[in-house]
């Protein structure tokens, strides 16, 4: 599912998700729990303020973001 993500460029200049939009709902990221790379994508496992875990994927070449996993509560 493609999503719109609000990012913050950290000290290394890499964009990290701070909030994202699912339809009309804005979900704020409390913390990035993990991150990893593959040749075309950057992945972020995040915990939202509502306690839900999400995995977001950033397609570097196109700049698009996708929600690829929605988990349970922490």
ABEGO torsion letter per residue (X at the ends): XBBBBBBBBBAAGBBBBABBBBEABBBBBABBABBBBBAABBBBBBBBAAGBBBBBBBBAAAGBBBBABBBBBX
